[in-house]
């Protein structure tokens, strides 16, 4: 076995050791159990807006990937309805209703398509009532 030559102290890189644990910064950014529970049950207005923005983004991506899925339009329309964006809600709910009616006529049972259509109609009624 070949022996390794001894490294001189000058060739070793300077390594600084801190007294803090390396995962201390990671612990600060990862919420604990109580923080996650509080955010779930009692979100702040900022957290609520951020969650809605993220949900809207995810639904838009789902619609791009699956443009024939009525449920994505329904969920995005209901989110717009919650945000009182009446025109956007009406557009998405109308598309959800159109797709669900089309799917209902093509399917043998059509229970899920009928449920989507019913929720879309209810959302469109809410737009007429509150806008």
Secondary structure as GFF3:
##gff-version 3
##sequence-region A 1 131
A	DSSP	three_ten_helix	9	11	.	.	.	ID=ss1
A	DSSP	alpha_helix	24	29	.	.	.	ID=ss2
A	DSSP	alpha_helix	33	41	.	.	.	ID=ss3
A	DSSP	alpha_helix	45	65	.	.	.	ID=ss4
A	DSSP	alpha_helix	70	82	.	.	.	ID=ss5
A	DSSP	alpha_helix	86	106	.	.	.	ID=ss6
A	DSSP	alpha_helix	111	130	.	.	.	ID=ss7
###
